[in-house]
Amino acid sequence: MVRFTQVGLRYPDPTRGGAGERETLRDLSFTLPQGSFTWLTGPSGAGKTSLLRLMQLALRPTRGEVEVLGVPLSRAKRADLPKLRRRIGAVFQEFRLLPYLTAFDNVALPLRLAGRAEASLRPDVTEMLRWVGLEGREGALPQQLSGGEQQRVAIARAVVTRPALLVADEPTGNLDSTQARRLILLLAEMNRLGATVVVATHSQELIAQHPGYVMQVEAGRIVALDPWPYATEEALPEPHPPGGAPVATLPQSFALDLSAPEPEAGWLEEPEDGSEPWSSGEDEGEGDLAPPARPRGTQRMGRGIWPSAQDRGSGAGGHG
């Protein structure tokens, strides 16, 4: 579940040399039920990206309350945010793949950062690449893949951690209509399993083809929130995109953890030193790609993050 209560967001105004602030979002209040599929629409500059960044905990609101997956963020301690972020997947228009990592290693990256053993993550990564239709392309670098293939690698990376919340910012902006529809069907499959999915788009065609809530944002405000406006039998998506292979379903073993995060000691306690319990993701790298510390079970080689020598010796890292 995602709940915003009177949320506002301000940025330093570059036109005034940082002396003033510009209001990006104003008085947003809404609730997205767990398991819902929501389209986020509006003109460029309306605040859609800022809204999604609040959902994925890359920003904090200037005022108001944001609650994600049952956790009110104003009371969450900063040290606990990485655990919550791992429950959130993000897909971007520009893919954000690491160019020096193969498709396999790009998808495996969040699992390695979380400390997963190579032997246990390899089946999950292989299954994710099969699901997005890239079986046999595990060893390809991003520059050897088409735009549609790169976006599917990005989706596999976003969902390999089995997120309960998946946000996508204009994920079809660089794709043709066939690839765009295939991508949306992959997101719809995650939604079928119970994930809450939020997709920003300008495509009214996609919205008409795939039922969901429609939230329209203009000038930092929600101007419309329509429940299931296209939920008719005729509007339901076909089982596969035109001219493409059917989109595979995920196996039953791929179960999402949709429960609220278990609080640890101090999870919702105010810091004793009076400091703010958490801060924006700007000084934390947004928690999605480049960590400051090497995770257990990996070593750095050049610029990449790879399996340890012991794991490579067992054949687990053969895709590098």
Secondary structure, DSSP 8 states (H G I E B T S, - for coil): -EEEEEEEEEEE-GGGTTSSEEEEEEEEEEEE-TT-EEEEE--TTSSHHHHHHHHTTSS--SEEEEEETTEEGGGS-GGGHHHHHTTEEEEETT----TTS-HHHHHHHHHHHTT--HHHHHHHHHHHHHHTT-TT-TT--GGGS-HHHHHHHHHHHHHTT--SEEEEESTTTTS-HHHHHHHHHHHHHHHHTT-EEEEE---HHHHHHS--EEEEEETTEEEEEESSTT-SGGGS--SS-TTS-------TT-----S-----TTTT---TT---S---GGGTGGGTS--SS--TTEEEETTEEEE-HHHHHTTTTTT-
